[in-house]
């Protein structure tokens, strides 16, 4: 007998099943949020690094930026 069917049969009435499903959904939402947090932090860090690199690649008074790689100079850091 599949586990899901055993779970359904183990609940005496639908209100117990509803409570279980609600608790299960809450747990899944918390897990989803916990898994998304590091991804959001990483994405934010990468965006900040791109912005910093772009800032470093913009020439101030010099003809060419000193801290910009050759590839970046050719494509104007965009």
Buried (B, 14 or more C-beta within 10 A) or exposed (E): EEEEEEEEEEBEEEEEBEEBEEEEEEEEEEEEEEEEEEEEEEEEEEEEEEEEBEEEBEEEEEEEBEEBEEEBEEEEBE
